[in-house]
Amino acid sequence: MNTVYNILRCERYTGIYRKGEEVIDNMYPAIIPQDLFDSVQAILKTYQHGKNSIEVTYLLRNKLKCGYCGQSIIGECGTAKNGERKYYYKCRGRKMKLNDCKKSAMSKDDLEHLIIDTVISELKNTQAIENAVKYLFELQNKNGNENRLLNAYIKEQKDNERAIINIVANMERGIVAKATSNRLCELETRQEELERLILIEQSKQTVKITETQIRTFYEQALKYEPHMLINYIVKEIIMYDDRIDIIYNSPIIESPDDENRQGFVFNMKSVRLDKRLILIHFIVV
């Protein structure tokens, strides 16, 4: 269900790719009409998560994922024997009986306080942030220098261009054969394809930023209130009963091929929650 939901929200199927503030509308062939896509977004907006619990703000909504079954962790409420309302975060797979997941529910307030306190603590941890900054800076330089596919396309384009020039020169001298004409057609077709492939690879190139800009991105988070802080700095939180992976957002613009990039654990610490010792990993991608 999550996969289908993400597909319905994927703007790339309309032929649009966004890179920061830049909008590229000729990179992918559109396979969904824009009016149909807009209609689907309007429908999805009326069925947003948590519409029946508007009076309760779940700060971590849409950020939590079960580490055992991969389902999202959603807000849950119940009434105690004394009539008091209790609020939790619970694995959707377990709640909806989609699988045999045994992930335990966690108190909403306790979990939110833990996440917010530890995130703020790590943002103030100079050494930890420096580790993250160093990793990201080295990563963007490595990715920028290792686009071998782009280099190969550019080399092939130059070789094809020379071959086309030679064939045209021979034809101008009267050396014309069916095989020559066919070869020229093949080269010209390939050149058009190479132009498209080069454009795609160039769009994947990260816009390089300095270490200072990366550092400022994380320092800026400390200026926000809790809800904005979580939205700004946290990409995803993967929950286990004895471990929490907090994945930070990165100021480096991702290319379409970066979505499954491995993360870097820049710090870890142990905390107690509901009388349990939990290991927290702070990860940046």
Salt bridges, closest charged atoms under 4 A:
GLU11 OE1 - ARG18 NE 2.70
GLU76 OE1 - LYS95 NZ 2.68
GLU84 OE1 - LYS86 NZ 3.65
ASP109 OD1 - LYS108 NZ 3.62
GLU112 OE1 - LYS108 NZ 3.03
GLU122 OE2 - LYS269 NZ 3.71
GLU130 OE2 - ARG215 NE 2.58
GLU156 OE2 - ARG190 NE 2.76
ASP159 OD2 - LYS155 NZ 3.15
ASP159 OD1 - ARG162 NH2 2.31
GLU186 OE1 - ARG183 NH1 3.50
GLU193 OE2 - ARG196 NH2 2.82
GLU201 OE2 - LYS204 NZ 3.07
GLU236 OE2 - LYS65 NZ 3.86
ASP241 OD1 - LYS103 NZ 3.19
ASP241 OD1 - ARG276 NH1 3.90
ASP245 OD2 - ARG243 NH2 2.85
ASP245 OD1 - HIS281 ND1 3.20
GLU254 OE2 - LYS235 NZ 3.06
ASP257 OD2 - LYS204 NZ 2.49
ASP258 OD2 - ARG261 NH1 3.57
GLU259 OE2 - ARG12 NH1 3.11
ASP274 OD2 - ARG276 NH2 3.72
